[in-house]
Every structure is written in structure tokens, then in C-alpha cells.
Amino acid sequence: MKNQLCIVLDFGGQYNQLIARRVRDWGVYCEVKSYKTPIEEIKKMNPVAIIFTGGPNSVYDEKSPHISKEIFELNVPILGICYGCHLMAYTLGGVVSQCDNSEYGKTEIISKQSAIFKGVPEKNIVWMSHGDYISRVPEGFKITAYSKDCPCAAMENAAKKLYAVQFHPEVTHSEYGKQILRNFLFEICHCKGDWVMDDFIANTIKQLREKIGSKKVVLGLSGGVDSSVAAGLLSRAVGKQLTCVFVDQGLMRKDEGDFVEETFTRLFDMTFIRVNCQKQFIEKLKGITDPEEKRKTIGREFYKVFWDKIREEADGGFFAQGTIYPDRIESGKGNESGKGSTATIKTHHNMVKMPEDIQFDGIIEPLGDLFKDEVRKVGEKLGIPKELVWRQPFPGPGLGVRIMGEITEEKIKILQEADAVFRDEIRKSGIEDQLTQFFAVLPDVRTVGVMGDHRTYDHLIAIRAVTTDDFMTADWAKIPYDILANVSNRLTNEVEHVNRVVYDITSKPPGTVEWE
């Protein structure tokens, strides 16, 4: 039986995929499509709900993304968010104007009786981010919420099942955002909530078997959650047709290469190939300090080593990788829409184009439409042990994006030791489960210190810990001072060439989780 479908039409905002993630939380299958998707194609998809995303433009600028009025005549409930709210008003004859007082951040709104606000207090906090507002709603619409500086924080035409909110219910900062989205899906669209992870696994395995047939599959295995779950799905689908190549570029955490090899040779029935090549990577990275160039160099060299190894035995077949939605978003490839409006934040190692001389029958990305928490759920369903499924995210370029400036063997060793100490202390403190991700960073900074009776001029270590449920936004973790003190004391006493420790208290945004 085919699942009900909610379509998210993408107008170029940074939280577009997060909307889809929230919809799936309620058991409704969701796909992100470009606003350029033809109306006829949308009709064929037979959605039960449509959501317009936010975006960085002003709707009254004719160069901004617009949409045909015909979409409002499909008799499908539509929810407009931020720019999508403006677009609905503008397209249906309302007026959108520039704000006298823009709203950014947490804002109190006053809501009126409406299906969209069922179970939501009259006064509640939402996340605003807009410089325009609806100064006149279209005919047939009524205002259902307002704030101090925004006379139309929400509007609706209930008869035509058209709803719009000025704020972002998809972000965690909107206190009742999840409830508002639930109301739209179940109170207005009457969704069944019939999409569950078991369906995804069964359907994916079936599709993989049909696509792969009797051919081979080669997967670049990092040992992280994403590639591990991808390996699990592929192993379930095609068994020994899968070959996993683990390139140990020497940029992993302390002793991690050995751990990866032991884990995967024990858990999975596959061909496992390990390539140790730290010196080769360090030589290629010599003199490179730009973060993007480091990422690209690591990606290119990874694939060079990878392809050189599998050329010996590969004979056609498919190339698989553990790409997930956030990788595609932050690499500026959000979805297949071709909208070209999402900024490139950073290039991911698994988004680098493969060498032209390597021929595969195709690329397989079994997790390409999932967020991190969904990937973990798949891993659990597949029976992958908790210690692997719930390992913290680790960037594809490894410690290469946690070492500022040029990467050297000495810096790698310092950071590996520092990171091991930090992680050990957090485990001992009993707060590990409260932190989503934590790690050490080696900035290209040396400072003056005093150890014993001697003056030192050595490295500074930065430690980073965040809490988040989706990695689209993140807050810095409030680690107790006594734990920070223990970490600092151990780092400066146990790790050679470290004489100072700082704690990163930057949230995302404006920063990213990683430093580079």
C-alpha cells in the first residue's frame, strides 16, 4: 500500500529540509520538491498536503520565486511558512509590505480560535525571521494570530483549507511548533500517519535488490553512523555482493581505525579492506590552510586511494555512500530541485565528484532522504548494536576540520590525545547522554604559559559541546564548571604541548557545529 504524501515546496530557505523532518516525525511521508515543479506533476503525485517553505527573498520583487495561482485550486490543503505565507497572500490578491520593525528571534504571539492552533495557548512563543509582513490579507482570509509588531502572524481561509504562518513552526524555538504542524496534518489534512521506519527498511531493501541484481556494490566505509547503517541496509539486501573499503587516512580519533576494523569484521558478512595511508594524506595537505581546500583535498585523496585499491578487483557494479539529507543541504545541493538558491556552507567529503576514469553502473545512496535521527532508527531496526548506532557524528574529513591551519603529524597526535582525554572525562562525569556531540579542536594558536618554573609557548586547545535534536540548529552545552575544570587540568597536565584550554560557547546559528 502506498503511503500518503506531503509535499514541501522549496523556496530557498535554510530550514527547508527541517520541515520535512518534522512532518515525518508525525508518521507522514514527505518529499521536498522545487517550487518550479510543474502543477501537472504535483497532481500526479496526489499529495494530501502541501507546505510552502520560507526563503530569503521579498515576494513583491518580481525576480523572487513565485508560483502559479492554479496550485490553490487543487483542493489540497496548503500551509505557507514565512516567505510561503507572503507568497500565498501576494498570489491571492493580498498586500505584502516592508516592516517598520523587523522581527528576529523569539517572539510572543496572540492566537485566535483556529484548527491550526488547537491545543496551543492563546499566548505562545514562536521563532520569527522576517523583514516583510502581510499588510492586507486576501479576500476570504481572516487573521488568526498577531504579535506586537506584526498585525498578521497567521491567517487562514478555512473553507479552501489554506493556512499561513509568519513564524517558523519547524524550529525548536517555536514552543508549540510541533503541535501546530500536527494540527495541520491531522486536523486539517486528515492524514493517517501511516509511514513508519519498518516500511522504509522493507521498501529500501526491495528497491536495492531490484536495482543491484547480481552486480557488486562498493561502499566507502568510515565507521560513522551513516556509512555503517548504509552498509547494514546493503548487507541485508545483497549480502556478500558488498565490499566495504575503509580508508584510514590517519585523521581519525585515537585508536579508532582498529576499532572500526574489529567492529565491522565481527558484525557484518562482507569483504572488508583497510588501507592505512596517513603519510600520503599529510603530504598532499602540506601547505594548505583554507578550510574548503582542505576538505576538497581530503575528499579527492580519499577517492584516489579508494579507487586505486578497488581497481584491482572491481568489475562494474555500483558505488554506494552514506550521504544523508544534511550533507546535501550544507553542500548546497538540498534536493534535486535545481533551485540553486541554497548557500554552500561547506563541502562534504561524500559530495565530491568521483574521478572520470572510474566507471560504475550508478551511485546508490540508500539514506539520502533521511535525517540523522531517522538513520539511527534504521540502524536500531537492523539490529546494529547501540554503541555503533549512537556514536557521535564525526566529519568525513576527520580531524582535518578540527585542526586549523596546516595539518601536520604532530598536530594530529596532539589533537588525538586531547580529544581522547576530553571524551574520557565526559564519560566519567556521567553527563555524556546529555550532550549530542562533543570534541576537541586545535586552533593554529600558541600562547604563553608557565609550567613549573619554566615559561612555555605552546598550543591552545578548544573544547566544543552542543545539544540539538536535528543538527539544523544547535545550542552550546552548559557543562558544569567543575567538569570543565577537570578537563582543563587533565589536558594541560597529560597532553604534551598544550598549555591553555578554552570552551566554545557559540550556538548554531551563527556558528556551525564544526569549526571548519
C-alpha angles and dihedrals in degrees: 000000000000116000122240111260134223115192121210109202108211120223097173108273124143094240097053097112090044089065089057089048091054093047091052089051086069093052096257117130111235137188129190116227134177119261083237091068107125116251090235091058091050090051091053091052088058098211122195091207140018126201125193112212131218123263142184098251138090111245094218089062104095090214090062122097113281135174138214117269086229091081089070089058096059092091089235118131111251130198119195119202122199103308086019088056091053091045092054092049095044096046093049096049104273125128126249118194139178115270122248086207115026118212122224127167132000112003133174116234131188112222130198131212108298139137088243091059098043109145092008120120116249089243115044141151121251136174113252127190112165144117096189131058141188106263093177125022120221121262111282094027129109130198112249101177140020140178135207093273102021118066091191113043090152137007138180147188098202094183091061094034093240117147133172137182127193092210133066111257091176095071122081092236089073099084097210098024094119091050091050091052090046090052091052093049100043109020096041107021095032092221119184097217090229100153115099133165093251088063091051092051095047093045093045094049090048091050092047092052092048093048099042099039109168095336127112126257125208119199127189101225119202098171091242124126096264100050090039093056091043088053090049093052093046092046090052090049104043108005115197092011084083122090118187119201117199113198108197101198092176092251097104129106120278112300091349096128091061091046092053093050094048093046098050098041087053100044106037137052099225144106107273120196122184122196118192110203113146096136091052091053095046090052092052092048094049111131095005115127105154110104096221092046090050091051092048093045092050090047094049093046092046090056093043091055090041096051093042089057099046095043086079092065112006116110111180117296126115138314114223130194138177097240114157132187098270090054089057094044096051092043088058093250098104094163142331092282096105089218092142093203104107112097119239104245096174137338115247121219092237093053095063116113114255120242113278094232093063114090123200130163089238148316122270121203105172093176098042094117099043134094122224096264091050090051090054091051089053090050092052091048089051091055097247109157118264094240089062100037093050098043111133118260113271121193118248093237087053119206087350089091092045095055112076118214123002117000116233134171090248092053091048092053093048092050094045091054093044093048091049091052093047093049092046092051092049090051091051092048093062096232098101093107090055093060123074095198135356133173146143127260129202109213116197089252132119123192138189116259142164122233115176105321094329132099113230132196105193148132129310117219121207120201123206131194128169141179122214141139098210110016090233087100127013139182126214111253119249097227111186114258094240091058091048089050091053091048092050092047093051094045095052093043102039105033117071118232095019119116104154138041129197131183121226110227098178121125127211110277115056090031129032123238092251121053095229 
